[in-house]
C-alpha cells in the first residue's frame, strides 16, 4: 500500500479553541489599564496581583463585547451568567486561579460561515465564554531565570470554542481569518495573532472515512498564526495515521507546535475538567443579560464584512471579486464607503481602490488609515476622466501621485502641470496628419484590412500631445482620416 492510499482512508477531525483579548480600556475585574506594550509589571494593582482581601468588579464593556460576537455568530445569548474559579498553578497566574465561566457561557449554539476554495463551509460554535488572561512568562532574556510580566494578567478574554466540524488545515485557516475579520469589524479585539492577543488551540483527531465516532485527540496549544494552525493539523493528521497504521493506540495528550521544524511535540497527558476544581466564584454575583440589552447592542453594531460584500454586489453592481476584496478589511471598506458617497461611477471607484490606491499604499508601506488622500479627491479624479478632462493613464500616473504628495486638488494639479485633456480638433488633426505621414506603409496595411493598427496611430498622437489629446476624439478623427 502506498502512503497516499494509507492516508486517503482517513479524515482529520478538528475543533478550534480561540482566545481573543478584548480591546477594553481596563482589565476584566479591576480598573488597571489593559494597554499593550507598556514596560513590564507597570499595569498592575493589588487586585490583578491577587493580593489577599481584594475583590473583583466585573467590566461591563466586556459583557457588551461578548454579546456582540455572540450576535455576529448567530449564538443564543444566556440570560443568567455566573462566574467560576478555575484552579491551576502557573507562575504568571497571580491568584492561583482564573475567574472564568464554566457551566454558564454567555453565548452558545452558534455558527460561522466562510468560503474555502470557492465552496461555502459552516462550522458550529459550541460556546463563547468570558474569562481573564494570565501574565506572560519570558524565557529568552535571562540565561538562568524565567522572567514574569504581569501586565497582561486580568486582561479580558473571550474563548470561542468550535464544534469538531473542520476537516482540513485549509478550513481551519479560513475559519480563523473569518473570525479575525469579525472581531475587527466589531471593534472588540485587535485579533493580532503575532502580538498574542488572539491565540489558538487545535483539538485534532483522525478517523476512518465514513466513521462517526471519535478517537483520542491531541490538543496543540497556543499557536500564533493561522498558517501554523494549518501546518500543525497537517502534521498531526499524518502522525496519528502513521501510529494507527502501525497498530499503536492513540492517547489524549497536550502537544506544542515547533514552527521552525514544522512538528508537534508531546507536553503532557491531557487534564480533565475536574483537575481544575471549578467552583462558583463567591465574590461575583450573577450577571443578567436581558432581551432589551441584546437588542440595544444589536442596534449599535456596524455592518459586517459579509453584509458589505452583499451590498457592494446588489446595490452597487460590483463583481463578486471586487466586493470580496473591498470588504476584507474594516478600514478599507470604511474608506471605500466614503468614496461611494462621492461618486456614482461605482466600478471606477472599485478600480481605483484596487489599482492606484492599493499600489500607492504598498509602495509607501502604509495602511489605509494612514492614507492622507481624501476619498473626495479620488471621486474628483473619476469625474475628470468621465467628463473627458483627462484619461485614466494620466490621472493615475501623473495627477494622483502629485495629489498625494502636495494635498492639492486633482484639478489644481492638472492645471498647474498642464495635464488637462485637450478637445481641440484642429490641434489633434494636425498631430494625426504628422503621425500618418510618418507611417505610410502602416496606413496602407490599415486600409487593406489590418484595423488593429488604429491603436498604434492613437498611441502616437497621445505621445505627441504628451497625453493631453482626448483619446475618444483622437480615435474618431483618425478613423475619418483613414477612410
N, C-alpha and C positions, 0 to 999 in steps of 0.2 A: 504493500500500500504506500502510495506517495504521500508526502507531507500535506499537499493540497487536499487529497482525499480525506486524510485524517482530520484536518481542521474543518472541512466543509460539512462534516456530520454534526458539528456543534454550533450553538449560537451563544453569544455573550448576553448576559442579563445585568443591567446596570441601573442603580438608583443613585442619585446625587444628593449630597447634603451641602448646601451653600450657606456660609456665614457672611453676612454683609453688615459692615459698620454703618450705622445711621448717621447722617450728617446733621445731627442736632448740635446746638452750641454747647450744651453741658452734658455731663455723663448721665448714666441711666438712673442712678439712685442718689445723686448728690449734685451740687452746683459747680463742681470742678469743670474747667474748660475741657472740651473734647477736641481741641485743635490738633492738627497733625504737624510734626516737625519741630516741636519745642525742645529745648535742652532736656536731657534725661532727668526724670524724677522732679520736674518743676510743676506739673499739673496734677498735684495730689493734695489730699486733705486727710484728716483723721477718718472720715467715712470711707474714702476709696482705699486707704491704707489698712482698713479693717481693725481699727483700734477698739478695744472693749468699751461697751456703753454707747457707741454711736448707732444711730438709727437711719435706715434708708427712707428716702422720699421719692416716689415714682415720677419719672419725667413724662409729662402729659404729651409732649410733642412726639415722643417715641410711639405712643399709642396711636396717634394720628397717622404717623408714617406706616405703621403696621397695617392699619385699616386700608390705607391707600394701595399698598401692594396686594392686599387681600382682594380688594375690588378689581384691580387690574388683572388678577389671575383667576377670577371667577370663583373665589372661595366663599364659603359660608363664614360669617363673622360671629364669633361667640359672644353671647350676652354677658355671662358671668366669667370673669377672668381671675384666676388665683395664681399665686406665685409659690415656688418651692425652692428649697435648698438642695443643691446637688453637691454632695461632699466628695472631694478628691484633693489630693495634695499635689500642687505644683509649686515650684519656687517663686513663680511670678503670679500666683493667686493669693493675694494678701490675707483674705479672710479664712482661707482653707476650705471655702465652699463658694459656689456660684449661685446667685439668685436667678432662676430661670422659670419657665413654665413647663410643667411635666404633664399632668393629666388634663390641663385645660388650655391648649394652644389657642391663640386668638383667632387664627384662620385655619379652616380645614376644607378638605374635599374640593380642591380647585383643579385647574389645569392650565397648561401653557401650550400655545400652538406656534409653530415655526416651520420654515422650509429647509429641507435637506436635499441637495441635488435636484431641485425643481419639484420635489414632492412635499406635500403637507404632512406634518407629524404632530401628534397630540400626546403630551406627557402629563400624566396626572400628578397633582401635588397633594401629598398626604396631609401636611401641616405646615404652618408658619408660626413660629413662636418667638417671643421676646426674651432676651437674656442680656447679661453683661459680659464684656470681654475680659480676658486676663491681661496681665502685663506682657512684657517681651523679654525673653532670655537671649543674651548676646554671647556667642561662643567664639567669635573670631577677632576680638580686640586684645584681650589679655591671654597670654600663653598658658597661664596656670589656673585662672578662675573664670567661671561663668558670671557675666555681669547682668544685672536685672534693671530694666527701665519700667517703672510702674505708671508712666503717663497714660498708657492705654488701658490700665486696669479700671474697669467700671464703664468703659465706653459702651453705648447702646448697640446691641446686635439684634438682627433677626436671623433665625435659622430657617431656611426653606428646604423642606425635605420632599423629594420627588418619589413617586411610585417607581418600582423597578421596570419601567416601560422603555428604557433606552436600549437599543440593540447594536450600537456601533460607536466607535470613537468619534466619527463624524457627527452623529446625532448628539452626543454629549457636548461637543464643541459648539454646535449651533444652538443648543439649549442654553448654554452659558452665555453666548453672545446675545441671545434674545432677552434673557433675564437681566443682563448688564444694561441693555438698552432700556428696558422698563424702569429699572432703578434710577437711571439717569434722567429719563423723561419726567419721572415723577419728582425728581429733585430731592430724593430721600437718601441717596448714597452716591459717593463718587465712584463706587464699584470698580476701583482700580486694583486689579489683582497683583500688579507688581509692587504696589505700596502696602499690600497686605490688608486693605480694607474690604476686599472680597476674597474669600478663601473657599476651597472646595475639597470635600472628601468624597471619594467614589467607592460605593459598595459594588463589588464586581464578582459575579459567579458565572459558571458556564453550565450548559445542559445540552443533551441531545436535541436536535431539531424535532419539533412535534411534541416534546415533553412539556408538561405544565408544572412539574414540581420544581423545587429549588434545591440546589446543592449548597454546601457551606460556602460562605463568601469571604472575600478578603476586602478589608476597608483600607484603602490607600489614602493617607491623611495629608491635609494641609498643602495642596498643590496651588501654585501661584500663577498659573496661566492656563487658558483653555486648551492650548496646544499640548501642554504637559499632561492634562487630563486625558486627551485623546491618545497620546503615546502610552500612558500608563495602562489604559484599558486594552490597547492592542497588545502590549507586552503580557499583561495578566491573562488575557484570553489564551495565548499560546502556552504560557507557563502552566496554567491549570489543565488545559487539554493534554499537554505532554505528561503530566502526572497521572491523569485518568487513564490514558492510553498505556502507561507503564504499569497499570494495576495498583497504583497507590491511592491512598484515601486523602481527600481534601479536608483540611481543618479550618475552622473560622479563626481568623487572625487579623491583627492590625499590621499594615506594612507602610513603609515610607517609600518615596519615589526619588531616585537619584537622576536628576535631569541631565547630568553630564554623561553618565553611562547609559541612560535610557532604560534603567531596570528598576524593579521594586525590590525592597529588602525587608525581611521579617523583623518586626519590632517586639511584638508581644502577642499572646493569645488574647482574643477579644474579651473585654469585660462584659458582663451582663448588667442590665439596668439596676438590679438590686445591689450591685457592687458600689453604686454611687450613694446609696442610702438616702433616696429622695424623701423629704417630709415637708409639710406645709411651712412656708416662711411665716414665722409668728409676728414679724414686725411690719408686714404689709397687708392691709385689708384687701378684700376682693375689689376689682375694678369692673364697673358695669358699663357696657357699650350698648347704647340704645339704638333703635332703628333710626330715630331722628338724627343722632350723631353720625351714623353711617351715611345718611343722605346729605348731611352738611359737608362731610368730607368729599363725597362723590361730586357735589357741585363745584368744589374748589379744584378738582383735578383737571390737568391740561389734556389736550388731545394727545393720544399716544401714537407711536410710530405706525402701527397698523391702521389706525383711523386716518392719519395724514396720507399714507400711501393710497388708501382707497379714495380719499378726497382729491388728491392730485390726478388720479386717473379718471374719476367720474365727473368731477366738477370742472377741472382744468384741461381735461383731454390729453394728459401726458401718457406716453408709453409706460408699460409696467417697469421696464428697465430704469427709466429716468425717475419714476415715482419711488422705486425701491432705494436707489442711491440717495435721493434727496431727503428721505425720511429716516435714514440710518442713524443720523446724529442729531440730537436735540438742538444744538446751536446752529447747525447748518439749516435745518428746517425753519428755525425761527427767522434767520436772515432771509431765506427764500420766501417765507410768508410775507415779510415786509416788501420784498421785491414784487410779489404778485399783486400787492395792493397799489403798486405804482404803474403797472402796465397791463395791457390786455393781450399782448403777444406772449402767451404763456410758454409756448415751445421755445421761443427765442430766449426767454428768461431762464429756462432749464438749460439750454445750450450754453449760455454764458456762465451759469453756476458750475456746470460740469466741465467747461472748457477753460476760458481765460481766468476766471476767478480761482478755480482749483489749482491751475498751473501757477498762478501768482503766489498762492499760499504755500505751495510746495517749494517753489524757488526761494522764498524768503524764510522758510522754516517756521511759519506762524500758523496759528489756528484761526478759524473764522471769527472767534471772539476778539482776536487782536487785529482784525482787518479794519482799517480806518476808512475804507471806501464805502460811502453810504449806499444802500440799495437804490435810492433815488438816482444816483449817478449812473448805475447800470441801466436803469429804466430810461434815462435820457439818451444813453448810447443806443439802446434798442430803437427809440423813437427817431433818432437821427438817421439810422440805417433805413427804417421803414419809410421815412419821408424823402429818401434819396439824397440826404445831405452828406453822407459818407457811406462806405461799404464796410462789411464785417472785417475784411483784411486790414484796412487802415485803422478802423476803430479798435481792434484787439491788439494790433502790433505797435501802433503809434500813439493813439489818443489815450487808451486805457492805462498804459504804464505811466504816462505823464500825469494823469488824474491821480493815480495812486501816489506818485512822488510829491506833487505840489498841493493836492487838495483842491485844485481849481475845478470848475465845472467842465464837463466834456466840450460844451460849445465854446467856452473861453479858450480851452487848449487848442481846439481845431482852428479857431480864428487866429490865434497867436502864431501857430505853426503853419498857417496857410494850408490846412488839410481838408477844408470843406470841398465837397464834390462839386464839380462843375457840370452844368447843363447847357453850356454854351455850344450850340450846334455848330456854329462856324468854326470854333476852335477845334472841336472833336473831328469835324470833317477834314480840316486841314491836316491834323495828325494822321487820320486814317489814310489820306491820299499818300502821305510820305511812307507809311508802312506798306501799302500795296505796291508802291513804286520800288520799294526795297526787295520785295519777294515776287517778281513777275512769274517765276516758274510755279510757285505755290498757288498764285492766283489762277493759273491755267489748270492746275490739278483740281482746285476747288470747283471751277466751272465745269470740269469733266466728271464731277460727281463726288469728290472727296470732301464732303461737307464738314467733316470733323476739323478741318483746318481753320474754321472760323475762330475757334478758341485761341489759336496761335495769333491771329490778327488782333483779336480783342486784347490779348495779353500784351502785345507790343504797344498798342495805343495806351494801355494803362501805364506801362513803363515810361513812355514819353511824357505822359501827363503827371508822372510822379504820384499815381494813384488817385488823381483828382477827377478824372473823367467818369461820368455816370456810366456804369457798365451796361445797364439796360439800353440807354440811348446809344452808346457806342456799338452795341450789338445790332441795333436796328439800322444805324447809319451804314455800317459795314455790309450788312445783308443787302441793303438797297444798292450800294455801290458795286457789289459783286454780281448783280443780276445781269 
